[in-house]
Amino acid sequence: MLTDAEIDHIAKLARLDLDHAHKEKFKKELSLILGYIEKLNEVDTAGVEPLYQVTGLQNVTRPDEHRGDFVLDDKLAEYLITQAPMHQDGLIKVKTVKNK
């Protein structure tokens, strides 16, 4: 079972403000998911070839090109940048993610 401190840490990383009821709910649900993964790790997969995909499809993504949905002018770009919690000189600032 995950600890309260671990749930607080995960919520902080995800920028979620959880009340006590939600923390308990997520603690239970995430613990069940991690428990299931531990069960899967017990399965003997020696000699089983890795399976990367099952459809046989290749190169199914569309090309990355401007579709003309909207015009990104300087005014719109500035507006979008200012929606970020922290910004400076037309760039979005983010906090450093530290591993404990």
Summary of the structure (lengths in Angstrom):
residues: 100
radius of gyration: 21.7
end to end distance: 19.4
largest distance: 57.9
contacts: 135
relative contact order: 0.08
helix: 41%
strand: 4%
